[in-house]
């Protein structure tokens, strides 16, 4: 659903994003190849077949793994009580505008996956919870948490349109209550980009990734090579994040604004990340937003 109240820059960004993401990007390749058939038949056939091959590879779990796994190179949270966090932040993954069984819109499945893990962490830590997703997604998240999980929300960030604004507006609310370190809940594939934004706002972050698409044993089962819609969606998600990281690097104006974190559950501060010095048991260093090792894995 298109919201005419959204800024034109945001709508343009969404349109440009759709053109480089599946399913439109492979279809544009195929269409371009077909248009070239009359004047450049050899080139046209090559481009059209390339589009078809890209669409096929994006739907195969074993090949999708190489797109998504480098993004999910984030440690699973160990003991959340050892992180020193003062609050939990969970980011929205979108909403479902048509849910007649609930007589109105509600969180989509991506958001619900994140909310479920946030609730798990609330039960383990007792920490206050911030939901971030703009309006009306933040309100939907708070309602779902209360009605479906019996968990209350301390803060609701309802102004943001994207991950960068999630971080900016959330950190402003948190710092007003002297919160300096948080557990950040989002999809594992989204975590690197989200952490970048929160670190740039000057708050300490402990990653709490959930809903991993990749698995360690990918490629050992026959069905890992059978095309499917789940793999196609994972490819869409992965390419969306790679594009987001590239745009993030461009807008940051620096090759040292990225975050790669490995190790234990300890948090990472913006200052620590900039200096490349580890804090606690979490080894973190600033790297280019798209590491050359990650680019090699895409090939």
Protein Blocks (a to p, Z undefined) as FASTA:
>chain_A
ZZfkbcfklmmmmmmmmmmpcfklmmmmmmmmmmmmmmmmmlmmmmmmmmmmmmmmmmpm
klmmmmmmmmmmcccdfbfklnopabdcdddebdcfblfknopacddfklmmmmmmmmmm
mmmnopacdddebjaklmmmmmmmmmmnopacfbdcfkbfbfklmmmmmmmmmmmnopab
dcddddfklmmmmmmmmmmnopacddddehifbdfkgoiamklmgccfklmmmmmmmmmm
mmmmmmmmmmnopaklbccdehdfbdcdfklmmnopaehjbdcddddfbdfklmmmmZZ
